[in-house]
């Protein structure tokens, strides 16, 4: 029965598609060596939220329109809507048509 032998399943090997750990380690080693030689001045690599604030609006036309025009529903429309809802509620509660 050598012809019909079953194959062994492949072993699981996790490959990260978003980060390359080997490349990151190599980059850290290069930066550390440059710092030791005095070639690179260590910088401030902390995250600042102000740096990215408001950048999403620049890339979406819908968000730009909303920022320029504000809310779509105005106070007169909201007032009319409330009055209509109150009238409908009155008819529902009294049972008349």
MIDOSE-1310 file (N, C-alpha, C; in nm, 2 decimals, decimal comma, always signed):
residues 97
xxxx	+0,08/-0,12/+0,00/+0,00/+0,00/+0,00/+0,08/+0,13/+0,00; +0,20/+0,12/-0,06/+0,29/+0,24/-0,06/+0,23/+0,35/-0,15; +0,15/+0,31/-0,25/+0,10/+0,41/-0,34/+0,00/+0,50/-0,28; -0,08/+0,45/-0,18/-0,19/+0,53/-0,13/-0,16/+0,57/+0,02
xxxx	-0,04/+0,61/+0,04/-0,01/+0,66/+0,18/-0,06/+0,81/+0,19; -0,11/+0,84/+0,31/-0,16/+0,97/+0,33/-0,05/+1,07/+0,37; -0,06/+1,19/+0,33/+0,05/+1,29/+0,36/+0,03/+1,34/+0,50; +0,14/+1,38/+0,56/+0,13/+1,45/+0,69/+0,09/+1,59/+0,66
xxxx	+0,00/+1,64/+0,75/-0,04/+1,78/+0,74/+0,07/+1,88/+0,76; +0,06/+1,99/+0,70/+0,16/+2,09/+0,72/+0,16/+2,14/+0,87; +0,27/+2,17/+0,92/+0,28/+2,23/+1,05/+0,25/+2,38/+1,05; +0,18/+2,43/+1,15/+0,14/+2,57/+1,16/+0,27/+2,65/+1,17
xxxx	+0,28/+2,75/+1,09/+0,39/+2,85/+1,09/+0,33/+2,99/+1,08; +0,33/+3,06/+1,19/+0,27/+3,20/+1,19/+0,36/+3,29/+1,12; +0,31/+3,36/+1,02/+0,38/+3,47/+0,95/+0,31/+3,60/+0,96; +0,37/+3,69/+1,02/+0,31/+3,82/+1,04/+0,32/+3,90/+0,92
xxxx	+0,20/+3,95/+0,86/+0,21/+4,02/+0,74/+0,22/+4,17/+0,76; +0,20/+4,22/+0,88/+0,20/+4,36/+0,91/+0,34/+4,41/+0,97; +0,41/+4,32/+1,03/+0,54/+4,36/+1,09/+0,64/+4,26/+1,06; +0,76/+4,30/+1,05/+0,87/+4,21/+1,02/+0,96/+4,23/+1,14
xxxx	+0,96/+4,14/+1,24/+1,03/+4,15/+1,36/+1,18/+4,14/+1,34; +1,22/+4,07/+1,24/+1,37/+4,06/+1,21/+1,42/+4,19/+1,16; +1,34/+4,26/+1,08/+1,38/+4,39/+1,02/+1,38/+4,49/+1,13; +1,28/+4,49/+1,22/+1,27/+4,59/+1,33/+1,40/+4,57/+1,42
xxxx	+1,43/+4,45/+1,46/+1,55/+4,42/+1,54/+1,68/+4,47/+1,48; +1,69/+4,45/+1,35/+1,81/+4,49/+1,28/+1,81/+4,65/+1,27; +1,70/+4,71/+1,26/+1,69/+4,86/+1,25/+1,73/+4,91/+1,39; +1,68/+4,85/+1,50/+1,72/+4,90/+1,63/+1,87/+4,88/+1,66
xxxx	+1,93/+4,77/+1,61/+2,07/+4,75/+1,63/+2,15/+4,86/+1,55; +2,11/+4,89/+1,43/+2,17/+4,99/+1,35/+2,16/+5,13/+1,42; +2,04/+5,16/+1,47/+2,03/+5,29/+1,54/+2,11/+5,30/+1,67; +2,12/+5,19/+1,74/+2,20/+5,18/+1,86/+2,35/+5,20/+1,83
xxxx	+2,39/+5,14/+1,72/+2,53/+5,15/+1,68/+2,56/+5,29/+1,64; +2,47/+5,36/+1,57/+2,49/+5,50/+1,53/+2,49/+5,59/+1,65; +2,41/+5,56/+1,75/+2,40/+5,65/+1,87/+2,53/+5,63/+1,95; +2,59/+5,51/+1,95/+2,71/+5,49/+2,02/+2,83/+5,56/+1,95
xxxx	+2,83/+5,57/+1,82/+2,93/+5,64/+1,75/+2,91/+5,79/+1,74; +2,79/+5,83/+1,79/+2,76/+5,98/+1,79/+2,71/+6,03/+1,66; +2,67/+5,95/+1,57/+2,62/+5,99/+1,44/+2,48/+6,04/+1,45; +2,40/+5,98/+1,53/+2,25/+6,01/+1,54/+2,22/+6,06/+1,68
xxxx	+2,15/+6,18/+1,68/+2,11/+6,23/+1,81/+1,97/+6,16/+1,84; +1,96/+6,11/+1,96/+1,83/+6,04/+1,99/+1,72/+6,14/+1,99; +1,61/+6,11/+1,92/+1,50/+6,20/+1,91/+1,38/+6,16/+2,00; +1,28/+6,25/+2,00/+1,17/+6,22/+2,08/+1,07/+6,14/+1,99
xxxx	+1,05/+6,01/+2,01/+0,96/+5,93/+1,93/+0,83/+5,90/+1,99; +0,78/+5,99/+2,08/+0,66/+5,96/+2,15/+0,54/+6,00/+2,06; +0,43/+5,95/+2,09/+0,31/+5,98/+2,01/+0,24/+6,10/+2,06; +0,20/+6,19/+1,97/+0,13/+6,31/+2,00/+0,00/+6,31/+1,92
xxxx	-0,11/+6,32/+1,99/-0,24/+6,32/+1,93/-0,27/+6,44/+1,85; -0,21/+6,55/+1,89/-0,23/+6,68/+1,82/-0,17/+6,68/+1,68; -0,08/+6,59/+1,65/-0,01/+6,58/+1,52/-0,11/+6,53/+1,42; -0,20/+6,44/+1,46/-0,29/+6,38/+1,36/-0,44/+6,44/+1,37
xxxx	-0,46/+6,54/+1,46/-0,59/+6,59/+1,48/-0,64/+6,66/+1,35; -0,76/+6,62/+1,31/-0,82/+6,68/+1,19/-0,77/+6,63/+1,06; -0,69/+6,54/+1,05/-0,64/+6,49/+0,92/-0,74/+6,40/+0,85; -0,83/+6,33/+0,93/-0,93/+6,24/+0,87/-1,03/+6,32/+0,78
xxxx	-1,06/+6,44/+0,82/-1,16/+6,53/+0,75/-1,10/+6,56/+0,62; -0,98/+6,58/+0,60/-0,92/+6,62/+0,47/-0,93/+6,51/+0,37; -0,96/+6,39/+0,40/-0,96/+6,28/+0,30/-1,10/+6,23/+0,27; -1,20/+6,28/+0,34/-1,34/+6,23/+0,32/-1,43/+6,35/+0,28
xxxx	-1,49/+6,34/+0,16/-1,57/+6,46/+0,12/-1,70/+6,47/+0,21; -1,75/+6,36/+0,26/-1,87/+6,37/+0,34/-1,84/+6,44/+0,47; -1,73/+6,41/+0,53/-1,69/+6,48/+0,66/-1,66/+6,62/+0,63; -1,60/+6,66/+0,52/-1,58/+6,80/+0,48/-1,71/+6,87/+0,47
xxxx	-1,81/+6,82/+0,40/-1,94/+6,88/+0,39/-2,00/+6,90/+0,52; -1,99/+6,80/+0,61/-2,05/+6,81/+0,74/-1,99/+6,92/+0,82; -1,85/+6,93/+0,81/-1,78/+7,04/+0,88/-1,82/+7,18/+0,83; -1,84/+7,19/+0,70/-1,87/+7,32/+0,64/-2,01/+7,36/+0,67
xxxx	-2,11/+7,27/+0,66/-2,25/+7,30/+0,67/-2,30/+7,28/+0,81; -2,24/+7,20/+0,89/-2,29/+7,17/+1,02/-2,39/+7,06/+1,01; -2,48/+7,06/+1,11/-2,58/+6,96/+1,12/-2,69/+6,99/+1,01; -2,74/+6,88/+0,95/-2,84/+6,90/+0,84/-2,98/+6,94/+0,90
xxxx	-3,01/+6,91/+1,02/-3,15/+6,94/+1,07/-3,14/+7,07/+1,15; -3,22/+7,17/+1,11/-3,22/+7,29/+1,17/-3,33/+7,30/+1,28; -3,33/+7,41/+1,36/-3,43/+7,42/+1,47/-3,57/+7,43/+1,41; -3,60/+7,50/+1,30/-3,74/+7,50/+1,25/-3,79/+7,36/+1,22
xxxx	-3,71/+7,29/+1,15/-3,75/+7,15/+1,11/-3,77/+7,06/+1,23; -3,68/+7,08/+1,33/-3,70/+7,00/+1,46/-3,83/+7,04/+1,53; -3,86/+7,17/+1,53/-3,99/+7,22/+1,59/-4,11/+7,16/+1,52; -4,11/+7,16/+1,39/-4,22/+7,11/+1,31/-4,24/+6,96/+1,33
xxxx	-4,13/+6,89/+1,34/-4,13/+6,75/+1,36/-4,19/+6,71/+1,50; -4,15/+6,79/+1,60/-4,20/+6,77/+1,74/-4,35/+6,79/+1,74; -4,40/+6,90/+1,67/-4,54/+6,93/+1,67/-4,62/+6,82/+1,60; -4,57/+6,77/+1,49/-4,63/+6,66/+1,42/-4,64/+6,53/+1,50
xxxx	-4,53/+6,50/+1,57/-4,53/+6,39/+1,66/-4,63/+6,40/+1,77; -4,64/+6,52/+1,83/-4,74/+6,54/+1,94/-4,88/+6,52/+1,88; -4,91/+6,57/+1,76/-5,04/+6,55/+1,71/-5,07/+6,40/+1,68; -4,98/+6,33/+1,63/-4,99/+6,18/+1,61/-5,01/+6,11/+1,74
xxxx	-4,94/+6,15/+1,84/-4,95/+6,09/+1,97/-5,09/+6,11/+2,03; -5,14/+6,24/+2,01/-5,27/+6,27/+2,06/-5,38/+6,18/+2,00; -5,37/+6,16/+1,86/-5,47/+6,08/+1,80/-5,45/+5,93/+1,84; -5,33/+5,88/+1,87/-5,31/+5,75/+1,91/-5,37/+5,73/+2,05
xxxx	-5,35/+5,83/+2,14/-5,40/+5,81/+2,28/-5,55/+5,83/+2,29; -5,61/+5,91/+2,21/-5,76/+5,93/+2,22/-5,83/+5,83/+2,14; -5,77/+5,77/+2,04/-5,84/+5,66/+1,96/-5,93/+5,72/+1,85; -5,92/+5,85/+1,82/-6,00/+5,91/+1,72/-5,92/+5,91/+1,59
x	-6,00/+5,93/+1,48/-5,93/+5,94/+1,35/-5,92/+6,08/+1,30
